[in-house]
Amino acid sequence: MNDPADFKAHTAPRQPDENRRTVRMRRLKEARLVFNNRQSVMSCIVRDASKFGARVTIGEPYLVPFEFDFMTPGETPRQARKVWVRQNEMGLQFID
């Protein structure tokens, strides 16, 4: 039972989205996605973020265009790109 091989067999495999350049920090922060020449705004919750991107929860992620402005209170707005969508979550990459 104390054999290291037994331990390896019972550990969870590494998830594909854990292959990142930097560690993402957990957050629960409100943000806004701004697009359509600043005429459209969608609210979202930042679940985790790094200097390269973020994972957000959003009501209708399929309505978000490929590129948009990402704004969080008290921070400089950033240009971002939609990378993936799963149900009501969306991954985004900063492009500025």
Residue pairs with C-beta under 8 A, 6 or more apart in sequence:
17 91
20 50
20 52
21 50
21 52
22 50
22 51
22 52
23 50
24 48
24 49
24 50
24 54
24 55
25 48
25 49
25 50
26 47
26 48
27 46
27 47
27 48
27 49
28 45
28 46
28 47
29 45
29 46
29 72
29 73
30 43
30 44
30 45
30 46
30 72
30 73
31 43
31 44
31 45
31 46
31 54
31 56
31 70
31 71
31 72
32 41
32 42
32 43
32 44
32 70
32 71
32 72
33 41
33 42
33 44
33 56
33 58
33 64
33 68
33 69
33 70
33 71
33 80
34 40
34 41
34 68
34 69
34 70
34 71
34 77
35 64
35 65
35 67
35 68
35 69
36 65
38 69
42 58
42 59
42 60
42 63
42 64
43 58
44 56
44 57
44 58
44 90
45 56
45 57
45 58
46 54
46 55
46 56
46 72
47 54
47 55
47 56
47 57
47 89
48 54
48 55
49 55
51 94
52 93
52 94
53 80
53 83
53 91
53 92
53 93
53 94
54 70
54 80
54 91
54 92
54 94
55 89
55 90
55 91
55 92
56 89
56 90
56 92
57 88
57 89
58 64
58 88
58 89
58 90
59 88
61 82
61 85
61 88
61 89
61 90
62 85
64 82
64 90
65 82
66 81
66 82
67 79
67 80
67 81
67 82
67 95
68 79
68 80
68 82
69 77
69 78
69 79
69 80
70 77
70 78
70 79
70 80
70 92
70 94
71 77
71 78
78 94
78 96
79 94
79 95
79 96
80 92
80 93
80 94
80 95
81 92
81 93
81 95
82 90
82 91
82 92
83 90
83 91
83 92
83 93
84 90
84 91
85 91
